[in-house]
Amino acid sequence: MARAETAKRSDVRHDWTRVEALELYRRPFNDLLFEAHTLHRRYFDANAVQKSQLISIKTAGCPEDCGYCSQSAKYDSGLKASKLMAVQEVLEGARAAKASGATRYCMGAAWRSPKARDMDTIVAMVEGVKELGLETCMTLGMLTDDDVGRLKDAGLDYYNHNIDTSERYYSEIITTRSFESRIDTINRVREAGIKVCCGGILGMGEDSQDRVDMLVTLANLEQHPESVPINMLIPIPGTPLASTERIDGIDFVRTIAVARIMMPKSVVRLSAGRTEMSDELQALCFFAGANSIFVGETLLTADNPGEDADDVLFDKLGLQGMAPGT
């Protein structure tokens, strides 16, 4: 076997230890970025970024107590609970997203898990968005085997279910759903043949070991998530994490780089928090291996830079949208 082929195969691992992953995170910054960028170029076009758009199809009123979330019914964030959107309204948004350059349409509902009575509408949304030529992604909380089967039959491409943080730190952020239940949902989706979108949130008061442990959990799954969103906490007034100190930008880039090295074939999404990132910080993230963003002016209920700002940034950096299905 040729040496180059052997090297490429050994890039993809599922046996990372906490110690070696933390050593990776702590490498000299330039060395870490060089390795991450080298791997990024091995598997992707370094100047292509996948564009997704995210819509809240059912807002607020969620019974979970995720400490970062404005949609929890347990916190006074000023959001009012809404009903599930109508299918045609969702499809109108999908058409607009496609027109603005998005290739994936992500639909999120503030639920612990969907009710049986809502699944017909959810299925119609998936089928309708796919007919428009967009990739589909849903995030609906925990799923039963029947839910997963119906989503698979509808043609759902991706299911998002983040683990949020390390198993150790998880109970500091959420008490109404276990870390194990999140892994169970991911495995159920994977077994059905739906692609997995799974990542976490940085800046919730965790330490560097927690960030690394989160990535070890994802990288040691039997199959890496096809999409790995890395979010920067957006402190929401009224939530327990409203006054949390913002994560250092270099630490954020380090996490992106380690995610790229540990999951070299996955798309790493620079997700929430971009409104607070300078162009320079985002550029470092792209260099470190981030190759997906959310476009549009909102992320569920939070602000996002918007199409015009992203167009300017892409022009500055010489970036272009990634082709569908890449």
Disulfide bonds with the S-S distance in Angstrom:
none
